[in-house]
Amino acid sequence: MRCKYAVTFEFETRAPQTHRGTVEAGQPHVCVSRAVKEAKRALRPINWTSLVCVLLERAGEEDSGKEGEDATAE
């Protein structure tokens, strides 16, 4: 799966820093891990107090079938 993400590092006394990008992995938790690693590499945050990682959407994937729908539904 390919996901677009936004990772924000929040600080006690400074403005938050956000990094956006796209990652690819087989599982959502691996996407989050890779997104955080890329954001740390890009922003090099020091003394952050909290971190928010949001997988915004699956990017560039064709849906072969909608998940959660009954295949026999008319």
N, C-alpha and C positions, 0 to 999 in steps of 0.2 A: 504494500500500500504506500502511496505517496501522499504526504500531508503538508499543508501550509501551516506554519506555526507563528506564534508570537511569544517571546520570553521576556519578562520584565523583572529586573532586579530593583528592589526597593531598599532605601537607605533611611537611617534614623533622621538625619538632618539635611539630606540632599535630595534633589529631584530624582525620580525613578529613571532608569535607562531601559529602553526596549530594543530588542533585535527581532527582525522578522526574516523568514526564509522558508525553504522547502526541504524536507527530508524524506527518505524512502527506507522502509523496513517492512518486515513481515507482520509485526505485532505492534499495537498502539504504544505499549510501554517502551519498546525499543525506539519508536519515533520520538517519544518524550526525552529519553536519554540522549539521543543524538542531537535533538534540538537544543537542549541545555548545554551540551558540550560545544556546539557551534557558537552559541551565544556567549559562553565564557571566553572562547577563543577570540571572538570579534570585539567584545566590549572590555574584557579584562577588568571586571568589577572588583573593588576592594572594599571590605567591611560592609557588605550588604547584609540586611537584616531579614529580608524575606524574598522569595522568588515565586513568580507565577508563570506557569507554562500552559498555553492554550493551543490545542490542535484546532485550527480554524475550520478546515474542511479537507476532505480528500480531494486531491488535485489530479486532473488528467486521467481519470479512470472511467472506463465504460462500465455501466451497470449491466451485468448479464441477467439479472433479475433483482427485484426489489426485496431486501431482507425484511422478514417479519410478515410478508403477505402469504396467504394461502395459495398454493399453486393450482388448486382446483377451483378457486373463485372465478366467477364469470365476469 
